[in-house]
């Protein structure tokens, strides 16, 4: 097989993979960009509720582990603050999912 045939087949493969991806913006025959694909409202609400619920649960577990206590109980895990931080990040992701 010649190198010209190989380069033509590889460029055809990359072109077809770009056309099927909904997250990438493609241009039509006239060179204008088509709008990017966006989620439906139900998908955004479900994703936001999931992230917010997981974040709330993580904060609750951090509270149970003594993350907010002035004096930590004896034997409390040291990862309680980390659990609360993960919870805050997850709530932030939930709000970001709702907005963006």
N, C-alpha and C positions, 0 to 999 in steps of 0.2 A: 504494500500500500504506500502511496507517495505521501510526502509530508504535507502537501496541499490538501489532500483528502482528509488527513487526520485533523488539521486545523479547522477545516470547514465543519467536520462533525462535532468537534469540541465546542465551536462557537454556536452551533445550532443547539447543543445541549444546554449551554448557559442561557441562551435566549428563551428556550421553552421553560426553564426553571424560574426565570424572572417573571414570566407572564402569569404563572399560577399562584404566586405569593400575594395574598391579599394585603399584607402589611406594607409592602413596598409600593411607592407611587411609580406608575409607568407613564410613558408618553404615548399619545395616539399617533396616527399617521401624519398629522399636521404639526407635530412637535410640541403640542400643548400638554401640560401635565394634567392628569386626571386626579380628582380628589382622593385622599387616602381613605382606607376603610375604617369605619368607626363602629364601636360596640353599640348594641341596643340599650335602651334604658333599663330594661329588666336585668341584663347582664351586669351593668354597672352597679345597680342597687344590690344585687346578690353578692358581687365581689366586695363591695364596700361593707356590707353587713357581715360578711365572713371575716374579713380582716379586723373589723372593729370588735366582733365577738371574741376572736382569738386573743386580741390585745387586752380586752377587758378581763378575760379569764387569766391571762398571764399576770396582770396587775393584782388580781384577787389572790392568786397563788403566792405572789411575792409578799402580799400583806399577811397571809397566813404563815409565811416563813419568817416573819418578823422584820421585814425590810423597813417599815415605818416606825418601829419601836425605838424609843430613845436608848433603851438598854436592851440589846438583843438577848432573847432567852438562851439559856445554856444549851448547847447542842444544835442551835439553829444553823442551817447551812449558810455559808458565806456567799452563795450565789444568789441570794434573795434580791440584791440590788440589780444584778444582771438580769434576772427574770423580769423585774419591773421595767428596766430599760428596753428589753425586747417587747414588752407590752406596749410601751409608749411608741416604739417604732411601728408596731403593727397597727395601732390606731392611726398613726400618721399615714401609713400606706392605705388604710381604708378611706380616709378623707381624701387622699390624693387620687385614689381610684374613682371616687365619686365625682371629683372635679375635672380631672384630666381625661 
